[in-house]
Amino acid sequence: MSDGRQRCAIRPGVRVAIVQKQDQRTGRTVEGVVAAVLTRSATHPYGIKVRLVDGRVGRVKAVLGDTHSSTT
């Protein structure tokens, strides 16, 4: 499991934990599958911004794994 500051570790289809804008103070994370990577730079100190398949947007705090390897 890696942190979400490196863009190369994050691509569509990867399961991640993100912090949404309204939860930045509390640090509450939600899990989901990446639909799109929104940050253009290779790294970001607060985490790469992504859009999940359910539409939520936030910064990646942890990369949890690849969804292609599991059967769901």
C-alpha positions in Angstrom: 0.0 0.0 0.0 1.5 3.3 -1.0 0.5 6.9 -0.3 -1.2 9.0 -2.8 1.4 11.7 -3.6 2.9 10.0 -6.7 0.7 10.2 -9.8 2.4 7.1 -11.4 0.9 4.9 -8.7 -2.7 6.0 -9.5 -4.7 5.1 -12.6 -8.3 4.4 -13.4 -9.4 1.1 -11.9 -7.2 1.3 -8.8 -8.9 1.1 -5.4 -8.0 4.1 -3.2 -8.8 5.9 0.0 -9.5 9.6 -0.5 -10.2 12.7 1.7 -13.0 14.9 0.3 -12.7 18.7 0.6 -15.3 18.9 3.4 -13.5 16.2 5.4 -10.0 17.8 5.2 -10.1 19.0 8.9 -11.2 15.7 10.3 -9.2 13.5 7.9 -12.1 11.2 7.3 -11.5 8.9 4.4 -13.8 7.1 2.0 -12.8 4.2 -0.3 -13.6 3.8 -4.0 -12.3 3.0 -7.4 -10.6 5.7 -9.5 -12.5 6.8 -12.6 -10.2 9.7 -13.6 -7.0 11.3 -12.3 -7.5 15.1 -12.1 -4.0 16.3 -11.0 -1.7 16.9 -13.9 1.6 17.1 -12.1 3.7 14.0 -11.3 3.5 14.6 -7.5 1.4 16.7 -5.1 2.2 17.2 -1.4 -1.4 16.7 -0.2 -2.2 13.8 -2.5 -3.2 13.4 -6.2 -6.8 14.6 -6.8 -9.1 12.0 -8.4 -12.7 11.4 -9.3 -14.1 8.0 -8.2 -16.6 6.0 -10.3 -19.4 7.1 -8.0 -18.6 10.8 -8.7 -16.9 11.8 -5.4 -13.8 13.9 -5.8 -10.9 14.0 -3.3 -7.2 13.7 -2.7 -5.7 10.2 -2.4 -4.4 9.3 1.0 -3.6 5.6 0.3 -3.6 3.3 -2.7 -5.3 0.1 -1.6 -4.9 -2.1 -4.7 -5.9 -2.9 -8.2 -9.5 -3.9 -8.8 -8.7 -5.9 -12.0 -7.1 -8.7 -9.9 -10.2 -9.4 -7.8 -13.6 -10.7 -8.9 -16.4 -8.4 -7.8 
